[in-house]
C-alpha cells in the first residue's frame, strides 16, 4: 500500500482513510483468490483508491496486473499485465526486475521514498513505513526518480 507521508508518520494509527491511499496491492494466494480478484478490487474502487495492483503467481514467477480507477464509473480499468519487469507511469515511474530472488518490495520502497524504515510490534509483526515525495518535494536522484 502506498499512503500519504503524513498518515504513515502516525505510529498510533491502525487504518488509513481511502483519500490517504494512492495504491493498493494484493498478492493472490490460493486461499484468497476470490477475495483478491473480485471483492477487494470492487471495494477499493468504490472507495476511490486511484490505483490497484494484483500480483499473481505464474509457475513460480510474479505477474502484476495494473489497474487505474476511472473516476466517472468508479471502476478499475486494466492498464497492463507485466511478466518480466514492471514499468508504470502512474502513480510513479519504476522498473523492477522480476528475476531477482527477493527484496523487490523494499527495492521499490528505497527507489521511490525520500525516507523509510521499519517498526516492529511483537503482536502485529513488522510494518514498513516510507515517505513519498509530493510535487513540492520531488526526489531527483536514483533510478526511481520522480519529476513534476
N, C-alpha and C positions, 0 to 999 in steps of 0.2 A: 504494500500500500504506500502511496506517495501522498503525504499530507502537508499542509501549511507548516512552516517552521515554528510559528508561534504556538500552534496546537501541540506540536511534537515536544516543545520545551517543557510543557506542564507534566511533570512526572506523576502527579496525583490523578491524572485523567485515566479513565478506563474505557473511553469511547471517543469517537470523533463525529462531528456533525457532517452530513453529506456535503455541505458547502466547503468544508475543510479538506475533503478528499479529492485529489486530482486523478488518481489512477488506482483501480482495484485490480489485484492479480489473484487468480485462483489456480492452484496446482491440482489437477484432477487425479484422483486415486480411484481404484475400483469401488471403494465404499462410498465415494462422493460423486460419482459420475452424473447422476440425475440432478442433484443439487447444483453442482458446479456448471453444468451445461444449460440448465433451464431455469431453476429457481433463483439463484443468486444473480445472474445477469439481468433478469427481469426486475428484481428488486433494486439493484444498483442503478439501472436506467430510470426506473420510476423515481428514485431519489435524486436524480440529476447528476450523478457522478460522470464526468465527461469522457473518461477513458477506462476501458476494461481489457485485460489480457487474460486469456485462458491457456494454460500450459498443459499439454498432453504428452504422454509417453508413446513414442512410435518405435517399437522394437529397441528400447533402451536409449533412444535419442530424444531430446526435447523438441517439441513443435509448439510454437507460440502463435495463437490466433489473436490478432489485434483488432479491437473494435473501437469505434468512436460514436459518441452519442449524437443523434440527430435531435436538436433542440425542439424542432416542430412536432415530431412524433413521439419524442421521449423514448425512442427505441435505439438500440445499437445497430450500426452498420459495420459489416466486416470490411476492414481496410487492408488486410493482408494475412497470409499464413506463411510463417517463417520457419524453415527447416535447418539450414546450416549456420546462418547468422541472422542477427536481428538489427535492422536499421529502420528507425522510425523518426519522422519529423516532428511529431507531437506525442505526448506533451513535452518531449525533449529529443534531441538527436543523440543516438548512441548506437554503436556497432558492437555486438557481442559475439565472441567465438564460442560456438556450442561444443567444440571438440575438447575443451579443457575439462579436467577431471572434477573440478569443484571451484567454489568461490565466485561463481558468476554473479550471484546476488550482491555480495559485497563489492565485487568489481564494478557493478553498476552504481552502487551507492557511492563508492570512492570517486568515480569519474564524474558524477553529477553533483555531488554535495559540496558545499563550502565548509562544512564541518559535520562530523558524525562520530558516534561512539555506541557503546552498549550499556545496558542497565540489566543487572541480574536480580531477579526476585526468586527466592528459593521455592515459593509456591507456584508462581506463574511461569517461570522459565526466563529465558533471556530475550530481551527486546532490543532491536537496533533502532536508534534514533538518528535523524540526519536533517540538515538544513539545506533546502534547495534555494537557489538564487531566484530572485524576482526580477522584473525588468529593471528595477533600480540598482540591483546588486548582482549583475550577471557575472558568472565566473568566466574568465577568458583564457585560462591555461589548461593544458592537457587535452587528451583525445575526446573527452566528453563535454567539451566546452559548449556553453550556451551563448547565444548572441541575441540582441534585441531585434 
